[in-house]
Amino acid sequence: MTMNTIPEKRLEIQQTLLSMIEPTVKKAGCLSFGVFCDIENANRFSLLGEWKTRQYLNRHLSSQEFGVLLGTKALLCEPLEIQIYTVSHLEGMTAIKKIRNKAGSAAVPNADSRR
């Protein structure tokens, strides 16, 4: 979720967002939740949450805390930007090592052979 605040309301939005972190991360199914401020525009905030299942996310979206966020629209320059990504498969370092090993085994000319 991204919010672009009215400059005069930035502190109010910031305090609201920061007050939401602890109660949200304590919710069942919350894997992580963070509030970020754009380094190029101090009036632009992004919220990033990660939930164990869609059901936990839905519960959060129906919560009073999330309702508070929706109620901040009068303090924003533009409508909330909300995007929900659903991930069905995760890969980690093993996938990176496998790809890098394949790339390393391909014939890569050295600098001398390109002259």
Steps between C-alpha positions, in 0.01 A plus 500: 500500500633842409376829641587849379416736787409865503826661623333667799357161607821301464576480873144388579517223239849399611389466863195298398710265287768450762238426767365217282822301469509325837132395516513377141813285537342340809199382297467132423642423157704819463850411384617861466362852478695818435451867428742671263551864406609589147851651512418734213157609626452517878122521453481158334470191719482134410373216714613148434343203672563131461236252614519125545177438306240699309255431783726681748533790257123515456455511877744792515324682214173468693652626825440830676872586462481470124181705507701781660727501194204522268374791708812706430391582145417860599868545592631382164586683176379207291309175556669212680692270270441142611655194338467144625751245375431131546809281495450132434861388500813628675861435414810605685875480485494146359335631182757780468791257543352265240461782246848638569654154469335454160627840387847421631516171310420670167802586290581863575782642292774669698617851423805379301295296253282801406790707364 
